[in-house]
Amino acid sequence: MRNTIIFIIAILTLNACHNKVKYQNVGRVKNDVVSVASKVPGRVINYMVGESDYVSKGDTMALIDIPEVEAKLKQAKGALYSAEAQYQMALNGATENQLKQIDAKYEATKEQFEFARKSYNRISNLYADSLVSAQKHDEVYMKYQGAKAQFEATEAQREEAMKGVRNEKVKMAYGQMMRAEGAVQEATVAYNERYVVAPKDMQIQTIALRTGELALPGYTLFTAYESNSTYFRFTLPESSAVNYKTGMHVTVSLPFEREDIKGIIYQLRQLPRYAQKASAFPNYELGEAIYEIRVKPDNMANAKDLLTETTAILNTVSKK
């Protein structure tokens, strides 16, 4: 009986202590992750940076060999030169030598037409007097019609050369030139992608490929932490999360750094699954919803040197 009473007293004592215990809201120091991938396929020629290095926005981090794009760029430039020449030719019209050739051809066909016309008139008079056969008359008439057609074609060609190229042909040549310029621009953009540059100020954490390995489009080459993006992440049960609001100013303790950092809660959201919880030990009752709280330091300079994933404690709240 005496042992039973002692056991009951011990249980009551533990329950009383449990009601006075303070929840420790343990979280981690975090940084925004940046993934840098290659846009075009190629082999990594050289790395300009290494893991743990700090880089600034626009710094070249790696060089990729893409010979196929170089060949396409040369082809596109060649097509552009040809299209520009065609457009200038259409814009300027016929040259002086071309005009001279057309005039000479016009005069030659004109003389042939006049000779054929006179010959036909003579044959027509003789045929009317029945001095030549119908066969001979038809042969001369055919030559006359052929000379007339050649003369009219040359005359039309001469008029076109004198007036200049039709507006439709000029527009067509201009369109071909614009298309070639677009091909050159596209190839140039792809060619410039051989340089993998830093999109932000960041610290490189991992490099996925070695020199000489093939980088595929969209494959992450670098994983890094963005500079000046430090924040504190806590996962709390609803019994503790109700004490915090977005915009609230709080204090975060860093036990291993032995310092406190003031900050503001900029995000508070419910986690959809228990598996997303990241506390060091469970401090919630079964059935409680789990919430994520993110705290941004008031002064980022005080937190820029903190190691990622180190322990942080949000100011405790008593459980009454």
Buried (B, 14 or more C-beta within 10 A) or exposed (E): EEEEEEEEEEEEEEEEEEEEEEBBBBBBBBBBEBEBBBBBBBBBEEBBBEEEBBBEEEBBBBBBBBEEBBEBBEEBBEBBEEBBEBBEBBEEBBEEEEBEEBBEBBEEBBEBBEEBBEBBEEBBEBBEEEEBEEEEBEEBBEBBEEBBEBBEEBBEBBEBBEEBBEEEBBEBBBEBBEEBBEBBEBBBEBBEBBEBBBBBBBBBBEBBBEEEEEBEEEEBBBBBBBBBBBBBBBBBBBBBBEBBEEEBEBEBBBEEBEEEBEBBBEEBEEBEEEEEBBBEEEBBEEEBBBBBBBBBBEEBEBBEEBEEEEBBBBEEBEEE
